[in-house]
């Protein structure tokens, strides 16, 4: 991964979080975080 690509991806994530905060009051981030926690717990079951 080049530095330019890393900066671009980082900026896209920051912009996405900013849009979610400004327009959706963190609803999408909270939803995705909860689903990620569920996935991690499910994966631990198989370990």
N, CA, C and O atoms as a GROMACS GRO file, in nm:
protein
  188
    1UNK      N    1   0.086  -0.117   0.000
    1UNK     CA    2   0.000   0.000   0.000
    1UNK      C    3   0.090   0.123   0.000
    1UNK      O    4   0.182   0.136   0.081
    2UNK      N    5   0.062   0.210  -0.091
    2UNK     CA    6   0.141   0.332  -0.100
    2UNK      C    7   0.090   0.435   0.000
    2UNK      O    8  -0.021   0.424   0.051
    3UNK      N    9   0.173   0.535   0.026
    3UNK     CA   10   0.134   0.641   0.118
    3UNK      C   11   0.012   0.717   0.067
    3UNK      O   12  -0.076   0.754   0.145
    4UNK      N   13   0.007   0.741  -0.062
    4UNK     CA   14  -0.105   0.815  -0.120
    4UNK      C   15  -0.236   0.738  -0.101
    4UNK      O   16  -0.339   0.797  -0.068
    5UNK      N   17  -0.232   0.608  -0.122
    5UNK     CA   18  -0.352   0.526  -0.104
    5UNK      C   19  -0.394   0.521   0.043
    5UNK      O   20  -0.513   0.526   0.074
    6UNK      N   21  -0.297   0.511   0.134
    6UNK     CA   22  -0.329   0.509   0.276
    6UNK      C   23  -0.393   0.640   0.320
    6UNK      O   24  -0.488   0.639   0.399
    7UNK      N   25  -0.343   0.751   0.271
    7UNK     CA   26  -0.401   0.882   0.304
    7UNK      C   27  -0.542   0.892   0.248
    7UNK      O   28  -0.632   0.942   0.315
    8UNK      N   29  -0.562   0.846   0.126
    8UNK     CA   30  -0.694   0.849   0.063
    8UNK      C   31  -0.795   0.764   0.142
    8UNK      O   32  -0.907   0.810   0.167
    9UNK      N   33  -0.757   0.644   0.180
    9UNK     CA   34  -0.847   0.558   0.258
    9UNK      C   35  -0.875   0.617   0.395
    9UNK      O   36  -0.989   0.613   0.443
   10UNK      N   37  -0.773   0.672   0.459
   10UNK     CA   38  -0.792   0.736   0.589
   10UNK      C   39  -0.886   0.855   0.581
   10UNK      O   40  -0.971   0.874   0.667
   11UNK      N   41  -0.869   0.935   0.477
   11UNK     CA   42  -0.956   1.051   0.458
   11UNK      C   43  -1.100   1.007   0.431
   11UNK      O   44  -1.194   1.070   0.480
   12UNK      N   45  -1.118   0.900   0.355
   12UNK     CA   46  -1.253   0.849   0.327
   12UNK      C   47  -1.321   0.802   0.454
   12UNK      O   48  -1.441   0.824   0.473
   13UNK      N   49  -1.246   0.737   0.542
   13UNK     CA   50  -1.303   0.691   0.669
   13UNK      C   51  -1.340   0.810   0.756
   13UNK      O   52  -1.448   0.812   0.815
   14UNK      N   53  -1.252   0.908   0.765
   14UNK     CA   54  -1.280   1.026   0.847
   14UNK      C   55  -1.400   1.103   0.792
   14UNK      O   56  -1.484   1.149   0.869
   15UNK      N   57  -1.408   1.117   0.662
   15UNK     CA   58  -1.522   1.186   0.601
   15UNK      C   59  -1.651   1.108   0.625
   15UNK      O   60  -1.754   1.168   0.654
   16UNK      N   61  -1.645   0.977   0.612
   16UNK     CA   62  -1.763   0.894   0.639
   16UNK      C   63  -1.810   0.907   0.782
   16UNK      O   64  -1.931   0.914   0.807
   17UNK      N   65  -1.717   0.909   0.877
   17UNK     CA   66  -1.755   0.926   1.018
   17UNK      C   67  -1.812   1.066   1.042
   17UNK      O   68  -1.906   1.082   1.120
   18UNK      N   69  -1.755   1.165   0.976
   18UNK     CA   70  -1.806   1.301   0.989
   18UNK      C   71  -1.947   1.315   0.935
   18UNK      O   72  -2.031   1.380   0.997
   19UNK      N   73  -1.975   1.254   0.822
   19UNK     CA   74  -2.109   1.257   0.764
   19UNK      C   75  -2.207   1.184   0.856
   19UNK      O   76  -2.318   1.233   0.879
   20UNK      N   77  -2.166   1.070   0.909
   20UNK     CA   78  -2.253   0.995   1.000
   20UNK      C   79  -2.282   1.076   1.126
   20UNK      O   80  -2.395   1.076   1.175
   21UNK      N   81  -2.184   1.146   1.176
   21UNK     CA   82  -2.204   1.228   1.295
   21UNK      C   83  -2.295   1.346   1.267
   21UNK      O   84  -2.386   1.376   1.344
   22UNK      N   85  -2.272   1.413   1.156
   22UNK     CA   86  -2.345   1.536   1.125
   22UNK      C   87  -2.490   1.509   1.087
   22UNK      O   88  -2.580   1.580   1.134
   23UNK      N   89  -2.515   1.410   1.004
   23UNK     CA   90  -2.649   1.390   0.948
   23UNK      C   91  -2.730   1.279   1.014
   23UNK      O   92  -2.853   1.284   1.014
   24UNK      N   93  -2.662   1.179   1.071
   24UNK     CA   94  -2.733   1.062   1.122
   24UNK      C   95  -2.713   1.039   1.272
   24UNK      O   96  -2.758   0.938   1.324
   25UNK      N   97  -2.647   1.131   1.341
   25UNK     CA   98  -2.627   1.124   1.486
   25UNK      C   99  -2.568   0.990   1.531
   25UNK      O  100  -2.614   0.931   1.628
   26UNK      N  101  -2.466   0.944   1.461
   26UNK     CA  102  -2.390   0.824   1.490
   26UNK      C  103  -2.470   0.694   1.476
   26UNK      O  104  -2.422   0.589   1.519
   27UNK      N  105  -2.590   0.698   1.418
   27UNK     CA  106  -2.673   0.577   1.410
   27UNK      C  107  -2.604   0.466   1.331
   27UNK      O  108  -2.606   0.351   1.374
   28UNK      N  109  -2.545   0.498   1.219
   28UNK     CA  110  -2.481   0.395   1.136
   28UNK      C  111  -2.356   0.339   1.202
   28UNK      O  112  -2.330   0.218   1.194
   29UNK      N  113  -2.278   0.423   1.265
   29UNK     CA  114  -2.156   0.377   1.331
   29UNK      C  115  -2.190   0.286   1.448
   29UNK      O  116  -2.125   0.183   1.468
   30UNK      N  117  -2.290   0.322   1.526
   30UNK     CA  118  -2.331   0.238   1.639
   30UNK      C  119  -2.382   0.104   1.589
   30UNK      O  120  -2.348   0.000   1.645
   31UNK      N  121  -2.464   0.105   1.484
   31UNK     CA  122  -2.516  -0.020   1.426
   31UNK      C  123  -2.402  -0.110   1.380
   31UNK      O  124  -2.400  -0.229   1.414
   32UNK      N  125  -2.308  -0.055   1.304
   32UNK     CA  126  -2.197  -0.136   1.254
   32UNK      C  127  -2.106  -0.185   1.366
   32UNK      O  128  -2.053  -0.296   1.359
   33UNK      N  129  -2.088  -0.104   1.470
   33UNK     CA  130  -2.006  -0.147   1.584
   33UNK      C  131  -2.071  -0.263   1.657
   33UNK      O  132  -2.003  -0.358   1.694
   34UNK      N  133  -2.202  -0.255   1.677
   34UNK     CA  134  -2.273  -0.365   1.743
   34UNK      C  135  -2.265  -0.493   1.661
   34UNK      O  136  -2.245  -0.601   1.716
   35UNK      N  137  -2.281  -0.482   1.530
   35UNK     CA  138  -2.272  -0.599   1.444
   35UNK      C  139  -2.130  -0.657   1.444
   35UNK      O  140  -2.113  -0.779   1.439
   36UNK      N  141  -2.029  -0.572   1.450
   36UNK     CA  142  -1.892  -0.619   1.456
   36UNK      C  143  -1.865  -0.693   1.586
   36UNK      O  144  -1.797  -0.796   1.586
   37UNK      N  145  -1.919  -0.643   1.697
   37UNK     CA  146  -1.902  -0.711   1.825
   37UNK      C  147  -1.971  -0.847   1.821
   37UNK      O  148  -1.916  -0.945   1.871
   38UNK      N  149  -2.090  -0.854   1.762
   38UNK     CA  150  -2.158  -0.982   1.748
   38UNK      C  151  -2.077  -1.080   1.663
   38UNK      O  152  -2.069  -1.198   1.696
   39UNK      N  153  -2.018  -1.030   1.555
   39UNK     CA  154  -1.935  -1.115   1.470
   39UNK      C  155  -1.813  -1.167   1.545
   39UNK      O  156  -1.777  -1.284   1.532
   40UNK      N  157  -1.749  -1.081   1.622
   40UNK     CA  158  -1.632  -1.122   1.699
   40UNK      C  159  -1.669  -1.228   1.802
   40UNK      O  160  -1.597  -1.326   1.819
   41UNK      N  161  -1.782  -1.209   1.870
   41UNK     CA  162  -1.827  -1.309   1.967
   41UNK      C  163  -1.861  -1.441   1.898
   41UNK      O  164  -1.831  -1.548   1.951
   42UNK      N  165  -1.922  -1.434   1.781
   42UNK     CA  166  -1.955  -1.555   1.707
   42UNK      C  167  -1.829  -1.628   1.663
   42UNK      O  168  -1.823  -1.751   1.668
   43UNK      N  169  -1.728  -1.554   1.619
   43UNK     CA  170  -1.602  -1.614   1.577
   43UNK      C  171  -1.529  -1.678   1.695
   43UNK      O  172  -1.460  -1.778   1.678
   44UNK      N  173  -1.543  -1.621   1.814
   44UNK     CA  174  -1.478  -1.679   1.932
   44UNK      C  175  -1.540  -1.814   1.966
   44UNK      O  176  -1.473  -1.901   2.022
   45UNK      N  177  -1.668  -1.832   1.934
   45UNK     CA  178  -1.733  -1.960   1.958
   45UNK      C  179  -1.662  -2.072   1.884
   45UNK      O  180  -1.652  -2.183   1.936
   46UNK      N  181  -1.614  -2.045   1.765
   46UNK     CA  182  -1.551  -2.148   1.682
   46UNK      C  183  -1.405  -2.171   1.720
   46UNK      O  184  -1.344  -2.265   1.671
   47UNK      N  185  -1.350  -2.088   1.805
   47UNK     CA  186  -1.209  -2.104   1.842
   47UNK      C  187  -1.191  -2.214   1.938
   47UNK      O  188  -1.079  -2.242   1.980
   0.00000   0.00000   0.00000
